[in-house]
Amino acid sequence: MPYLGHREGIETIKRVVNFCLNNKISYLSLYTLSIENYLGRSEMEKEYLFDLIVEGAKQGLQDLINQGIRVCFIGDRTMFPARVMAVCDQLEKESAHLTKLQLNFLFCYGSRQEILAGVKEMVRKVVAGEIKQEEITEEQFRDCLWMRGIPDPEIIIRTGKFTRLSNFLLYQAAYSELYFPDCLWPDLNESHLQQALETFSACKRNFGS
């Protein structure tokens, strides 16, 4: 079946979400679709992915609410098709009050693009007189990023048998622990996640060194 891996990937999302809930992990950010991958896919595959999002949202909304999961979509929203944007808005609105787990789908996302968008927004604020150039702080710049209001990731798990970040959370990953399991995303299981958690727990985190 064409694009079967996408549906298998959704099952992996469910496993990871359940692991986070069981281990009281408060934030989970998933690199759902990069800007580069979005631009490089055929229109047929894009439509299939969008249909999966709409279908999954309609079927899974009540389960997410029952589990106390807040859903956020983060990325370049100008690239979201209107019908997908409507579903994203609905999910965010109806789950906004939930606090057990914040599930961030990084969709049409690229970290370099996020940083550039943040710089442009900061420049706009300076030009508009909302802030003086000499008063700019890191916190104010963070508020201009797509990931504003979300804590930096403590650990980043990169599947696919690659040891690179691939334009994912470059600004936020300054002090994140990195874990590279030897598997593809659809094959990521609880054993991999448990090993990642144990590896992280054993780390001595030295910020700035």
C-alpha positions as CSV (number, residue, x, y, z in Angstrom):
1,M,0.0,0.0,0.0
2,P,1.4,3.4,-0.9
3,Y,2.6,5.5,2.0
4,L,1.9,2.7,4.5
5,G,4.8,4.0,6.6
6,H,2.8,7.2,7.4
7,R,0.0,5.1,9.0
8,E,2.6,3.0,10.9
9,G,4.1,6.3,12.0
10,I,0.8,7.3,13.6
11,E,0.8,4.1,15.7
12,T,4.3,5.1,16.9
13,I,2.9,8.5,18.0
14,K,0.4,6.7,20.1
15,R,3.1,4.5,21.7
16,V,5.2,7.6,22.5
17,V,2.3,9.5,23.9
18,N,1.3,6.7,26.2
19,F,4.9,6.4,27.3
20,C,5.0,10.1,28.2
21,L,1.7,9.8,30.1
22,N,2.9,6.8,32.0
23,N,6.2,8.5,33.0
24,K,4.6,11.9,33.8
25,I,6.5,13.7,31.0
26,S,4.8,17.0,30.5
27,Y,5.9,18.1,27.0
28,L,6.4,16.1,23.8
29,S,7.4,17.7,20.5
30,L,7.2,15.6,17.4
31,Y,8.9,16.6,14.1
32,T,5.8,15.8,12.0
33,L,6.7,17.4,8.7
34,S,9.7,19.6,7.9
35,I,9.4,22.5,5.4
36,E,12.0,20.8,3.2
37,N,10.1,17.5,3.1
38,Y,6.8,19.4,2.5
39,L,8.3,21.2,-0.5
40,G,9.9,18.0,-1.8
41,R,6.8,15.8,-1.7
42,S,4.4,15.2,-4.6
43,E,1.0,16.8,-4.5
44,M,-0.6,13.3,-4.2
45,E,1.5,12.5,-1.1
46,K,0.7,15.8,0.5
47,E,-3.0,15.2,0.0
48,Y,-2.6,11.8,1.6
49,L,-0.8,13.3,4.6
50,F,-3.4,16.0,5.0
51,D,-6.2,13.4,4.8
52,L,-4.4,11.5,7.6
53,I,-4.3,14.6,9.8
54,V,-8.0,15.4,9.3
55,E,-9.0,11.8,9.8
56,G,-6.8,11.3,12.8
57,A,-8.1,14.5,14.4
58,K,-11.8,13.6,13.9
59,Q,-11.2,10.1,15.3
60,G,-8.8,11.0,18.1
61,L,-10.0,14.3,19.5
62,Q,-12.2,12.8,22.3
63,D,-9.4,10.4,23.3
64,L,-7.0,13.2,23.6
65,I,-9.4,15.2,25.7
66,N,-10.1,12.2,27.9
67,Q,-6.4,11.7,28.5
68,G,-5.8,15.4,29.4
69,I,-3.6,16.2,26.4
70,R,-3.3,19.7,25.0
71,V,-2.4,19.8,21.3
72,C,-0.5,22.5,19.5
73,F,0.6,22.8,15.9
74,I,3.9,24.7,15.4
75,G,5.4,25.8,12.1
76,D,4.8,28.1,9.2
77,R,1.1,28.3,9.2
78,T,1.0,30.0,5.8
79,M,1.8,26.6,4.3
80,F,-1.1,24.8,6.0
81,P,-4.0,24.1,3.6
82,A,-7.2,25.8,4.7
83,R,-9.0,22.5,5.5
84,V,-6.1,21.3,7.6
85,M,-5.8,24.7,9.4
86,A,-9.4,24.5,10.4
87,V,-8.8,21.1,12.0
88,C,-5.7,22.3,13.7
89,D,-7.5,25.3,15.1
90,Q,-10.3,23.1,16.4
91,L,-7.9,20.7,18.2
92,E,-6.0,23.6,19.8
93,K,-9.1,25.4,20.9
94,E,-10.8,22.3,22.4
95,S,-7.7,21.1,24.2
96,A,-6.3,24.4,25.4
97,H,-7.4,23.9,29.0
98,L,-5.7,20.5,29.4
99,T,-2.5,20.1,31.4
100,K,-1.5,16.4,31.7
101,L,0.7,16.5,28.5
102,Q,1.3,19.2,25.9
103,L,1.7,17.5,22.5
104,N,3.4,19.7,20.0
105,F,3.2,18.7,16.3
106,L,5.9,20.5,14.4
107,F,4.3,20.7,11.1
108,C,5.7,22.6,8.1
109,Y,8.5,23.4,10.5
110,G,12.2,24.2,10.0
111,S,14.4,25.6,12.8
112,R,16.4,27.9,10.5
113,Q,13.1,29.3,9.2
114,E,11.9,29.7,12.7
115,I,15.0,31.7,13.7
116,L,14.7,33.9,10.6
117,A,11.0,34.5,11.3
118,G,11.9,35.4,14.9
119,V,14.6,37.9,13.7
120,K,12.1,39.5,11.3
121,E,9.5,39.9,14.1
122,M,12.1,41.4,16.4
123,V,13.1,43.9,13.7
124,R,9.5,44.8,13.2
125,K,9.1,45.5,16.9
126,V,12.2,47.8,16.8
127,V,11.0,49.6,13.7
128,A,7.5,50.0,15.2
129,G,9.0,51.5,18.4
130,E,7.7,48.7,20.6
131,I,11.2,48.0,21.9
132,K,14.5,49.7,21.7
133,Q,17.4,47.8,20.0
134,E,19.7,48.1,23.1
135,E,17.0,46.7,25.3
136,I,16.6,43.4,23.4
137,T,17.0,40.3,25.6
138,E,17.1,36.6,25.0
139,E,13.7,36.3,26.6
140,Q,12.2,38.8,24.2
141,F,13.7,37.1,21.2
142,R,12.3,33.7,22.4
143,D,8.8,35.4,22.5
144,C,9.2,35.9,18.7
145,L,9.9,32.3,17.9
146,W,7.3,29.7,16.9
147,M,8.2,27.7,20.0
148,R,7.6,30.6,22.4
149,G,6.2,29.6,25.8
150,I,7.5,26.0,25.5
151,P,10.5,24.8,27.7
152,D,13.6,23.8,25.9
153,P,13.7,20.0,25.3
154,E,15.7,18.1,27.9
155,I,16.3,15.2,25.5
156,I,16.0,14.9,21.8
157,I,15.5,11.4,20.3
158,R,16.4,11.1,16.7
159,T,15.4,8.0,14.8
160,G,16.2,7.0,11.3
161,K,19.7,5.8,12.0
162,F,21.1,9.3,11.5
163,T,23.1,11.3,14.0
164,R,22.1,14.8,13.2
165,L,19.3,17.2,14.2
166,S,18.1,17.9,10.6
167,N,17.0,21.4,11.2
168,F,15.0,20.5,14.4
169,L,14.9,22.9,17.4
170,L,18.5,24.2,16.7
171,Y,18.0,27.3,19.0
172,Q,16.3,25.3,21.7
173,A,18.7,22.3,21.7
174,A,21.7,24.2,23.1
175,Y,21.8,22.1,26.2
176,S,19.6,19.1,25.3
177,E,20.8,15.6,25.6
178,L,20.8,13.8,22.3
179,Y,19.8,10.1,21.9
180,F,20.1,8.2,18.6
181,P,18.4,4.7,18.7
182,D,19.3,2.4,15.9
183,C,15.8,2.2,14.4
184,L,13.4,3.9,12.1
185,W,10.5,5.9,13.5
186,P,7.8,3.3,12.8
187,D,9.9,0.7,14.7
188,L,10.4,2.9,17.8
189,N,9.0,1.0,20.8
190,E,8.7,1.2,24.5
191,S,12.1,-0.5,25.0
192,H,13.8,2.2,23.0
193,L,12.0,4.9,24.9
194,Q,12.9,3.3,28.3
195,Q,16.5,3.1,27.4
196,A,16.5,6.8,26.3
197,L,14.9,7.7,29.6
198,E,17.4,5.7,31.6
199,T,20.3,7.2,29.6
200,F,19.0,10.7,30.3
201,S,18.5,10.0,34.0
202,A,22.1,8.9,34.3
203,C,23.4,12.1,32.7
204,K,25.1,14.9,34.7
205,R,23.8,18.0,32.9
206,N,26.4,20.8,32.8
207,F,24.9,23.9,31.3
208,G,27.6,26.0,29.6
209,S,30.3,23.3,29.6
